[in-house]
Amino acid sequence: MQSEDLVPTSKRLRPPVVAVTGAASGVGRAFLAKVASSADFRRVVAIDEQRGDVPDVTWRVIDVRDPLLANRISDIDVLVHLTADYGLDSDPGERRAHNLRAAQTVLTASAAARVRRVVLVTSAMVYGAAPDNPVPLPEDSPVAAESDTGVVGDHLEIEALARRSLRSHPGLEVTVLRPAALVGPGIDSVVTRHFEAPRLLTVKGCSPRWQFCHVDDLVSALELAALGMVSGVVAVGGEGWLEQEQVEEISGLRRLELPAGLTFGTAQRLHRLGITPAPATDLHHVVYPWVVDCTALREAGWKPQWTNEAAFAQLLELRGGRHAVVGRRLSGKEATLTAAGATVAVLGTAAIVRVARKKRRT
């Protein structure tokens, strides 16, 4: 989605009423807690399937996929949509159906209820990770990620819904935030699991650059978007990036460098066998750069509270003794086998395939 395709922000005459979906947990709860006491909003409405614990807001219990949502948001000016399932271990078909139905219902209901603005969150992963990506990527770079069964494919489909909504409902402003690799309590992704491995997988001839977005910084960017201070497509992330050598020094982890063909071929075979949760294309985001330039936020006066170093340090703290290879969480026995050798330590191919075959025989 290009920023010029989006409806320009109108001036606010008075503080808006904001609604937050997914308000009972995760990023939704973090954003709700932030805006609940803000004088910039006249009233805050929390929407979820269950009532949460944030006080001083109006709770409305409803599934955002319910077409009756339009009746519950008729008094809303801005809706920030944070209901999503991006669990790596979720069934891919069910996860995508849930995410697309939720986004489609929110957009349709908002247009019907004459909500002025909807704010969606996808990911900077939609730019695609590639060895020849400029560092950083301009915010208006074309979407180049491959659509597949992974989480990135969900983000691409949601952005496609947003573009169609702009054509179908020209009176509805849609702002899309694309955060870099998210870090914070409860965040579980291909990137966070990458650092649960005993070695850091790299591809010969290319070194990744690492940019993180702490949940706190996403929340502050969402607040600006809800207030209409940024609009269109908005990238969110820490200033600058970390080189692979810096990441290895901070984490104490060493790299394992393999040819691209072996890396992605093995990862795709493991995914087809159902051994790893993410397709090989998702692995691109831990071996190739996808650093973004947060131009719109910077021009609005926004600055991240978290440096990439600090966000990465918290990511490491939150690992909690977990072990993973190619996005797959390992049991204690599997983790021991995986740590036994250098190649197995990262790809885990031999150990994981042996375990899988043994399970099929029993």
N, C-alpha and C positions, 0 to 999 in steps of 0.2 A: 504494500500500500504506500503510495507516495503522498507526502504531506499536502501537495497542491490539490489532491482529490477531496480533501476534507473541508467541511463547512467552517468558516472562520468563527472565532469565539465572539459572542456578543458581550457588551458591557453589563455588569451586574448592577441592578438598581438597589438591591438590598441583599443581605446574606441569604444564600440559597438553603433549601432543605435538601439534605443529602441522604441517600439510602445506600446501605452496604449489604451485598449478598455474601453468603459464606461467613457471616459475622460471628459465629460462635467459636471458631477455632482458626488456627493458622494465621496466614497473612491477613485474612479478613478481620479476625479479632484484634490483631495488632493495629490495623488501620482504624478500626472502630474505637479502640481505646484512645488513639491519638486525637480523633476529631470530636469525641464525646464532650470534651471540655473546651473546645475551640470556639472563640467568639466569632470566627469567620463563617460559621454555619448557624442558621436560625434554629434548626432542629435536626436531629440525627435519628434515622430509622434503621434498625437492625433487622435483617431478613435471613432466616435460616430455617432448617427443618426442626430445630430444637432451640429453646431459649438458652442464651448464653449468660455469662456472669458479669458483663460490663454494665454498670449502673448508669442512670441519667440519660438513657436513650429509650426510644419507643421500639419495643420488640414486636415483630409480626412473624408468626410461625407459619411458614409455607414452603413447599418445594418449589424452587425457582423454575422448574420444568413444567409447572402447572399453568395452563393457559389462563387461569383465574388471577394470575399475578398482576395483570393490568388493573384489576379492581383494587389491588392493595397498594398501588403506587401512584394513584391519581393526584396525590398532593405533593409529589416529589419533583424537585427541579433537576437534580443530578443523581445518577445511579452509578455506583462503583461496583463492578461485577467481579467478585473474588471467589465465587463457587467453582471449584474445579477438582478433578481427580487426575493427578499426574504421577500416581504411584507406579514405579517401575514394575512392581509385581502384580499389578492389576491386569485382568484380562484385557488385551488390547482392543478387542471389538466392543466390549461393554464400556471400557473407559472412554473411547472415542464417542460412542453413542451418547453417553452421559454428558460429556463436555460440549458436544455440538448442540444437543437438545437444550441444554441450559443457556448457552450463548444465544441461540436462535430465539428462544422464548423471551429472554431478557430484551433483546433488540426489538422484537415485534411488540411486546407488551409496553415497552417504553415509548415507542412511536404511537401506539394506541392511546396511551395515557398522557400524551403530550409532555413527556419528560424532555427537558432541553438538551441534556448531555448524558452520554453513557461513556464510562471509562472502562476499557478492557485491558487485561494484562496477558501478553503472550511471552515471547522470549527473543533476545537478540540472536538466538540460534537460527531464526528464520533467514538471517543473512547468509547462512551457510558457512561452514568452516573449510578452508582450502589452503593449500601450501602457498599459493600466490596472492592471498588476500592482502590488501594494504593494511598497515598497522599505524593508526586505527582506521576502521572502516567509517567513511562518512555516513551520517545519519540517514541520508536519502539514497544510500546504495540500494540496488535492486535486490529483491528477495531471490536467493539462489540455493536455498536448502532443498534437498530432495524430499519429496513426499513419500512417506512409507508408513508402516504400522507403528512406529515409535511415537514418543511424545512430541517430537518436532513436527510430525505430520499433523498432530492435533492442533498445534499452534498455527500451522499454515491454513488449515481448514477454518479455524475461527477467524483469522484475518480475511479469508475469502468471504465469510458471512458478513463481516463488517463492511467490506467494499460493496457487497450487494445491498446491504441495508442503506448505505449512503445514496444509492441510486433509487431505491424503492421509497425511502422516507427522507426526502431532502430537508425536512425541517428538524431532523435529529442530528445533532453533532456527535461524532464518535471520535474519541481519543484512544490511541493504542500505545501502551507502554511496553517497551521491549527491554527487560532487564538483562544484564550480563549474568554470569553464573551465580545463582542465588546462594547465600550463606546465612545461616542463622538457626536457632532452635527449631527442630522439626523438619528441616529441609533435607530431602533425600532425593538425589538425582544421579545421573551418569557421572557428573563431575565430582560430587562429594564422594561417591563410591570409588572413583578412580584413586582417591587418596587413602582408601582403606586397603589397597593392595600392598604387598611387601616390596614390590618394585614399581617404578613409574614407567609405563609403556611409552616409548617414543618410536617414531618412524624415521628410518635412515634418510638423511638429507633435508630434514625439516625439524625445526625446534618450535614448539608451541609457545605462545605468550599467554599469560594468565591475567584475566581481569575478573574481579568479583563484584557482586552487588549485595551488600548486607540488607537484610529485611528492613532494618531501620531506615535505610536510605530509599528503598522502594516506597515505604510508607510516606516519607516526606515528599517524594516525587508525586505520589498519588494525590496528596493533599493539594499540590499546585495544579494538577490536572483537574481535580474536582472543582477548583475555584476558577478554572478557565484561564490560568496564567500560562499554560502551555497547551497546545492542541496539535492534532494531526498525529504523526508517528513520532514517538519520543523514546530515545534510547536512555537507559539508566545504568550507571556503573561507576566504579571507583576511578579516580584520576590516574591516567597512565596505565601501566601494566607491569607484571613481573616476568622476567626472563626465566627460562627453565632452570638455569643455574641458581637463581635466587630461590626458586621454589624448592630445589633439592637441598640447598643450604639451610633453609628455614625448617623444613620437614625432617631432615636427616635421612630421607629416602634416596636411594640411588636409582638411576634409570636403567632400563633394558631396551636397547635399540634393535629393531627388527625391520626387515623389508616391508614396504607397504602391502605388497601382494600377499605375503604370509600372514600379516596382521589381520587384514580385513577378510581374507579368505577363511581363515580359521574362525574369526568372530562370527561370520555369517553361517558357517556350518554349525557352530555351537547354538546359534539362535534357531536355525531350522530344526535342530534336534530338541528344542525346547529347554536347553540347558541354561542359556543366558536370556535375560528379559528384554534386552534392547537389540535392535538390528544393527548391523555393522556400520550403517551410515551415522548412527548416533555416536559411534566411537570416534568419528572425525572430530568431534568437539573436544576431545581430550588429547589429540595429537596435532591438530592444525589450529592456527590462530583465528579468532573471531572477536577481536577487541573492537569496541565501538567508541565513537566520539560523541559525547553527550551535549551537542551544540545547543539544542533548544532549552534544556534545563540550565545550562551555564549562562545563556543570554537572559534567562529569567531571574538570575541571581542565586540559583541553587548551587550548593556545594555539598558533596558527600561528607557525612560525619566519619565514615570508616575509610581508612586507607586500604589498598589492596593487601598490604602486609598484615594489618590488624584483622581484616576479614579472613584471610587465609589462616592466621594463627587460631582464630576461633573455630574455623572448619576442622582443624586438626584436633582441637580440644574436644569437639563434639563427636569424634569418631567412636568413643566409648568402647574401645577394644574390639570393634567389629572388623571382619575381614571380608574382602570381596575381590573377585577377578572378573574382568570384562562385564562389570555391572551386576554380577551374581554374588549374592551374599552366601558365605560358606559356613557350614557347621564346624564345630571344633575339630573333628577328625579330618574333614576336607581341608581346613586351614593348615593343619600340620603337614598333610601331604603336599599342599600347594607351596609351602615354604621350603620344601626339601631341595629344590634345584632352581637354577637361575631362570631357564626358560619357563619351566612349569610355574615358577613363582609369579609370573605376570599373566600369561595366557591361561595357565591352569589346565591346558588341554588334556594331557595324559591322565591326570588325577581325576578331573571331573568326568571325562568320558568313561573311565574305568568304573567310577561310582555309578554312573547312569546305566551302564550295561549290566552291572551287578544287580541293580534294582529291577531291571526289566526281566532278568532271569529268575528272580525270586518271586 
